[in-house]
Amino acid sequence: MTNAKPCPECGQKNLFVTTTNSGGGYGPMLLPKLSGFFTTAKFEVVVCADCGLTRFFASTEARNRLATTSNWRHL
């Protein structure tokens, strides 16, 4: 994960993190074509308890696949 501290919105360091799937089931795939055959790409979600800013960081495994898939283009 990227160094998430301090919060870029309020400057506080009261942050919490969890890992979650990037979608599927009934919701959209937020990181399409960046997962394995039997796995879903993951996010680390960081929430600031002081201001509520929520940020999503793609997992290392998902980021490593960006350059090799035609579903994502470099800006």
C-alpha positions, 0 to 999 in steps of 0.5 A, a space after each residue: 500500500 502507498 504511504 497513506 499517512 497523514 490524511 490528505 484532506 485533514 492532515 490527521 493520522 487517525 486512519 483505519 485500513 481493511 482489504 476487500 474484493 474489487 467487485 463481482 457478484 451483483 456489483 461492478 468489477 472495479 479492477 477488470 482483468 487484473 485478477 487471477 483465474 479463481 480470484 478477484 483483484 483486491 483493494 486496501 481501503 483506508 478511512 480517516 476516522 476524523 474527516 471520513 475521507 475514504 481511499 482505495 488502493 489496488 493491491 500489488 498483484 492487480 497493479 502488476 497486471 496493468 501493463 499486460 492487459 488490453 483492458 487498461 491503457 496508460 495515460 
